[in-house]
């Protein structure tokens, strides 16, 4: 399945785009997405370990199953004052 992933902040800067497409098998999980991001977009490697993944408006654990009808967003932790 082909997933369109929205990227924010440093992840967007590293990828050079605010949206990327990732190819994953049916029944893939957020953990599989992390691996695929590293394989398909190695420029994201610096942020992948700490990347937050949201399905819709909720944060998702690595065990959450993905499907192509979902809205998926990824962003690194934000800090500041």
N, C-alpha and C positions, 0 to 999 in steps of 0.2 A: 504494500500500500504506500502511496505517496502522501506524506504529511507536509502541510505548510506550517512553518513555525515562525512566530513573531519574536523578534529579538529586541532587547532594550539595553540602554546604557553601554557599558564596555563591551558586552557581547555583540551588540550592533556594530560598534566601531571595529572590532576585530574581524567580523565577517564582511564588513564593507556593505552591508545591506540590512534593512529592517525586517526583511522576510526571506527565509530560505526554505528549500524543499529537501526533505529527508526521506529516503526509501527504506522502509522497514517491512518485515513480514507481518501478516495478519496475526493478531494476538500479542504483538510486541508490548513491552512495558516501558516505563519511564527509564529504567536502568538500561534497557536496550537502546533507547533514544540517546542516552549519554554516550554509549559506545559508538553508535552510528555518527553522532556529531564529531567525535574525535577522528573517526575514519574518513568521513566525507568532508569535514571542515577542520583540518588540523590547526588552522589559525585560532580556533576557539579553545585549544588545549589549556591555556593559562586560566580560564574561568570555569571550565567544565566541572572540576571537583566541587565547587561551591555554588554552582548554578541552581537557581530556584526554577522549578518547572510548575507552571499553572495549567490546569485543565479547566477551561472556562474561567471562573473567578476564584477557584480554590487551588491551594498548593497541593501538589501530588507527591506521594512517596514513590520511591523507585519501583515498588511492586505494583503500582497502578497500571492497569491495562489501557492501551491507547486504541483509538479507532479514528478513521479519517473524517468522521463527521464532527469531531470535537475541535474546539478552538484551543490551540496550544501556544503558550508563551513561555519564553525563557529570559531570565535576567539575573545578573549577579547581585549579591548582597549590596545594599546601598548604605553608605555612611556619610556623615557630614554633621554640620552643626547649624 
